[in-house]
């Protein structure tokens, strides 16, 4: 499998963690730069609620990108010997 294919599969896996409204707000805003006011109309929500959905989705995506062992590795670097 090519690197691009595996990256695409990883993105799909992460997006699958999101609720449909979060996924829509995240993809439309962060990928396609659609303004929150327009996304709000599509979702039938306020622009503020749509902004919150995208933020929640962004945090979920960022958390999924960090391997679980990252925290242990950071602690090991700063831990006294």
C-alpha positions as CSV (number, residue, x, y, z in Angstrom):
1,X,0.0,0.0,0.0
2,X,1.4,3.4,-0.9
3,X,2.0,6.1,1.7
4,X,-0.9,8.2,0.3
5,X,-3.3,5.3,0.6
6,X,-2.4,4.6,4.2
7,X,-2.7,8.3,5.1
8,X,-6.1,8.4,3.5
9,X,-7.2,5.3,5.3
10,X,-5.9,6.7,8.6
11,X,-7.9,9.9,8.0
12,X,-11.0,7.9,7.3
13,X,-10.5,5.9,10.5
14,X,-10.1,9.1,12.5
15,X,-13.2,10.8,10.9
16,X,-15.2,7.7,11.7
17,X,-14.7,8.6,15.4
18,X,-16.7,11.8,14.9
19,X,-20.4,12.2,15.0
20,X,-21.9,13.1,11.6
21,X,-22.5,16.8,12.5
22,X,-19.0,17.1,13.9
23,X,-17.5,15.5,10.8
24,X,-19.5,17.8,8.5
25,X,-18.5,21.0,10.4
26,X,-14.8,19.9,10.6
27,X,-14.4,18.8,6.9
28,X,-16.3,21.7,5.4
29,X,-14.6,24.4,7.5
30,X,-11.0,23.0,8.0
31,X,-10.7,21.3,4.6
32,X,-12.8,23.4,2.3
33,X,-12.8,26.7,4.2
34,X,-16.6,27.0,4.2
35,X,-17.6,29.8,6.7
36,X,-19.3,28.6,9.9
37,X,-22.4,30.7,9.0
38,X,-23.0,28.7,5.9
39,X,-22.3,25.4,7.7
40,X,-24.8,26.4,10.3
41,X,-27.5,26.8,7.7
42,X,-26.8,23.3,6.4
43,X,-26.9,21.8,9.9
44,X,-29.8,23.9,11.1
45,X,-27.8,25.1,14.0
46,X,-26.4,28.5,15.1
47,X,-23.0,29.6,13.9
48,X,-21.7,29.4,17.5
49,X,-22.9,25.8,17.9
50,X,-21.3,24.9,14.6
51,X,-18.0,26.5,15.7
52,X,-18.2,24.4,18.8
53,X,-18.8,21.2,16.8
54,X,-15.8,21.9,14.6
55,X,-13.6,22.6,17.7
56,X,-14.7,19.3,19.3
57,X,-14.0,17.4,16.1
58,X,-10.6,19.1,15.8
59,X,-9.6,18.0,19.4
60,X,-10.7,14.5,18.6
61,X,-8.7,14.4,15.5
62,X,-5.6,15.8,17.2
63,X,-5.9,13.3,20.1
64,X,-6.2,10.4,17.6
65,X,-3.0,11.5,15.9
66,X,-0.9,11.2,19.0
67,X,0.1,7.6,19.8
68,X,-0.8,6.4,23.3
69,X,2.8,5.9,24.1
70,X,3.7,9.5,23.5
71,X,3.0,10.5,27.1
72,X,5.1,7.7,28.5
73,X,8.0,8.7,26.1
74,X,7.8,12.3,27.2
75,X,7.8,11.3,30.9
76,X,10.8,9.0,30.3
77,X,12.8,11.9,28.9
78,X,12.3,14.2,31.9
79,X,12.2,11.5,34.6
80,X,15.2,11.5,37.0
81,X,17.4,8.4,36.8
